[in-house]
Amino acid sequence: MHMRTTIIILAGLFLTTGLTAQTDSTTKAVEKQSPPPQLELGINSRDGAYAHVKGPQDSTGVDHPDTIRIESKRKIITIITEPRDSTRKLDPTEQLRGLRRERRNKFTYWAGVDFGFNNWVGPNGSMELDSADAFMELVFGRSRYIAINIMEQKWEFGSHRAGLFTGLGVEWFNYRLANNVLLGFDRDSTYAVQVESPTYNKNKLRQFGLRVPLMFEFNTKHAPLPTADQLAKCGEDRFSRKGNFHIAVGVVGSVFLETMYKVRYTRDGRTIKDRSSGNYNLLPYRLAAAVRFGYGGLNLFAEYALTPLFQDGRGPELTPFTVGITLVNFN
């Protein structure tokens, strides 16, 4: 399993901005020790989109341990970063084992922050739904998706170029309804009531859950391990992804832990938000066919559900899909 501490900080920052309109609670980063660490964001052909956290340094340019706290309503997360001791000598066997792990992580593209858009198709395979199901039509550009894939494990087939990986992530599906309707549900069905007034400026259904992939991945770039004589010459760019084309195909399973429905509107100059919880007869799990591909540090993904949105006979026959990009790769 692999997880980069510095990116957890970025994930916390994502959850505090409008980009993650997935959560309604407020999360904020509180004061850090002085002087504060610096967060560097950028994009290049080697790493794709990247983020680095640099701690305070003394006059010799050496990083010192730094403590960062991320505070939410119910939890305080403390992250301690410190420089690795580079003076400790590793024996060749241990060093090769570490390089093999580094290479495996470098050429696996699951761990990271995914951002995309959701929609669904009807039984005819079109996003234009029949009149009876039109109340579930979505605003595609505002039906956002975000996932934080925090763990990955890969089994290589002889080399890093081909392998099978799994992992763990959390995800938020936002479905922004296009029509001015109020969703309701009972034991037998999910339905909508047409609303003349007020006009909703937000009308969304949200699901939150855990996700686990099982995917076969292939890389085009050859990155051999060094010989014993070459170990001392290994630099940090030893396993650069520059020039590598990668593709992964398989399935992603999701288990949903929470469903929430929210409408927002203005009345008498005041903004009103109405929220309600319930399963809305949505299927509590999802299995999706998935593909992830890209070049260098760039990673795109698409997922098409193999299971319906609603429980059998309790809502329109809709099949969700998601497309997007990995904003930050943890490896």
N, C-alpha and C positions, 0 to 999 in steps of 0.2 A: 504494500500500500504506500502511496506517495502523496504528500501534502506539503505545499510550501507555506511557511509561516507568514512571509511578507504578503502573500496574496490574500490571506485571511483578513489582513488589515484593509486591503482594497475592497474585498467583499463587504466588509462592514460599511465602507464608504458608499458603495453602491446602494446598500439598503437604506441610506439616509437621504438619497437624492430622488428627484422626480423620475429618473431613469428606471427605478424599481418601483413604479407605481403599484407594485404587487402587494405591499404591506401598508396597513393603516396605522400601525404603531410607530412612534418616533424613536429612532436610534441615533445617538450622537456620540462623537468622539470627544472625550474630555481632555483637559490639559495634560500635556506630557511633561516630562522632566526637561529642564532648560539646559542647553539649547535643544529644540525639538528636532526629531528626524525629518528628513526631506523625502517626499514622495515624488519620484520621477516617472512620468508617463510618456510613451512614445510609440513609434512603429518603424520597423525596418525590415529588410528582406530576410534577415537571419532569424529574428525572434517573432516577427509579426507584431501584433499589439503587445506591449510589455509594460510592466510596472516594477520599479525598484525602490526600496526604502533604504536610505542612507542614514546611519546614526551619527551622533556627534563624534568628532575626532579631536585628538590632542595635537600638539605641534609636530609630532612625528607622522601624522596622517593615519594613525591606527584607530579603528573603530572600537568604541567601548560599549559594554552592555547598556541596553536602554529598555525602559519599561513603558508600555503603552496600554492605556485602559480604554475599552469600548463599553459604554454604559447604555443599557436599555431599561425599560420599565421594571423588569423583574430580575435581570442578570447583569453582572459585571464580568467582562472578559479581560483578563490580564495577559499580555503578550510580552515576553522577555526575549530580546534578541541580543546576541553577542557574537563577536568574531570567532571563527573556527581556529583552533590551535594548529598552525601550519608547521610548527617545529617538530611535532611528533612524527617519527619515521614509521612507515608501514612496511611490513614484509611484502615481497612481490605477490604472494598469493592473495593477501588481503587487499592489496592495491588493485590487482586485476579484478577481484570480486566487486570492489567499489566502482571501477570503470565499467564493468558489465552492467551494474545496476544503473549507473549514470546514463549509459547508452540506451538501455531499455526505457528509462523514463523520458529521455530526449525524443525518442521516436514513437511515443505513445501520445495520442492527441485527445484523450478524454478529459483529464483534469483541467478545469478552468471555469470561466464564467461565460455561459451561452446567453445570447440575446436574440430574440426572433419575433415572429408574428404568427398568430393562430387564425385558422378558419376551418370550415367544414363543408362537406358536400352532401347533397341529398342522395336518394336511391338511384337517381339518373346520372350521378357523377358530376353534377353541376353545382356551383356555388349559388346559382339563382334558384331559390327554393319554390316549391309549389305554394299556391295561395294559402292552403291550410297550415303550412309550416313557416310562412313568411315571418311570423313573429320572432323566429330565431335567426333571422339574417343578421350578419355581423358587419361592423366597420373594420375592414381588414387591417388598415394601417394603425388602428388604435387598440387592436386586440393583441396585446403584447405578451411575450413569453420570456421568462428568465429562469435559468438553472445555474446552480453552483455545484459543480461536480468536484467533490473534495477528496475522493479516494479512487485509486486505480490499481489494478493488479494484472500483469501480463505474463503469459506463458509463451515463450519464443519457440518457434519450430526450427531449431538448429541455428538460427541467427536472428538478428534484430529485424530483418527485412519482412518477416512474416510471423504472425502470432495471433493468439486469442486473448482478448482482455475482458475483464469485468470491472466493476467499481461501484461507487455509491454517490448519489447526489440528491439535492433537494430542488424542487421546481415549483413555479407558480404559473398557472394558466389564467390569463385574463381574457374573457370573452365580452367584447363591447357590443351591445345590441344596437342595431341601426334604427329601430322603430321606437316610437313613444308608447311603450307598453309596460305593464306591470306584471312580472312573472308571479305565478302562484302554483301550488302543487297540493295534491292530496294523495291518498294511499294508492290511487289507480292511475293518475296521470299528472303531467305538467302542462300548464296552460298559460295564457296571457290575457289580460284585460286591457283593451284599448283606452288610453288616457288622453282626454282632450286638454286638460289643464291640471297641473302646471306642465311646462315643457321641460323634460329632463335634459340636463347638460352632462349627466353621467348615468349610464344604465348598464351595469356590468355584472357578470357572473364570474366567480373566481374559484379555482381549485388549487389546493396546496397539497403536495405529497412528496414521497421519496421515490427515487428512480434507480434502477440497476440495469446495466447493459450486459449483453453477451455478444461480442462482435469479433469478426475476423478482420485483421488489419494488415495491409501490405505497404511497404516503403520501397521506393526505387533507389535511394542512395545507399551505396556500400560504405560502411564505416567499420573497418576491421579493428580489432583490439590490438594494442601495441605488443611488440615482443618484449622480453625481459630487458633488452638493451635500450629499448625506446621509452621505458617507463618514466625516466627522469625528464624526458622532453615533452611530456603530455601537458598541454596548456588547456585553458578553459574553453577554447574553441575546438577542442579535439573532436567533438561530436556535434558540430554545427549542422543545423537542419537546412542551411542555405542550399538551394538546388534540389531539395527532396520533394518529390510528389508522393502524397500518401492518400490512401483510400481505405475505409473501413465499412463493412456491411454486416448487418445482423439485426438484433431485436433489442428493444428497451422496454422493460416492464416497470409500471408505476403503480403505487398504492396510495390512494388519496386519503389524507388525514383530516381535511377540513374543506367544507364548501360554504361559500358566503355569497349573498346577493346584496347589491348596493345600488341605490339611486340617489342622485344629488340634483337639487333644483333650488330656485330662488323664489321666496315668497315674502312680500312686504319688505323688500330690500335685504332680507336675511337669507343666508345660504343654509339649506337644510339637507342633512344626510340621513337617510333611512337605511339601516342594515338589518339583515335577517339571516339566520343560519338554518341549515337543514340540508338534506341530501338532494332535494329537488328531483328525486328519482334518477339522478345520474349514476352510472355504473361506478362502483367504488374502486375500480382498478382499470388499468389500460395496458394493452400489449401493442407495441407499434413496430413496424418495419422501419429500420433506420439506416441512413448512409451518412458518413462524415468524410470529407475529402478536402484537399487543399494543396498548396505549394509553399515550401519553406515554413514560416511560422503562421501562415494564413490557414484558417480552418472554417469550412462551411458545413452546414448540416441540414438534413431534412428528415422528418419522421411522419409516417402515415399510419394511422391507427388500424389495427386488425380487429379491434373490438368497437362496438357502437358507443355513442355518447350516453344514451339513456338505457336504463334497464328495459328488458324486453316488453314491448307494448305499452310503455308508460310515457312515451314522448315521441317526437318526430324521429324518423330514421335518418340519423346524421352520423357522418364519419369524420372525425377531426384530423387535421394535419398541421404541421408546424415547419417553418423554414427559418433559417437564421445564420448567425455568424458567431464564432468564439471571440469575444472581446479581449479576453486576457487568458493566455495559456499558462498554467501553473508550472510547467516544466521548462 
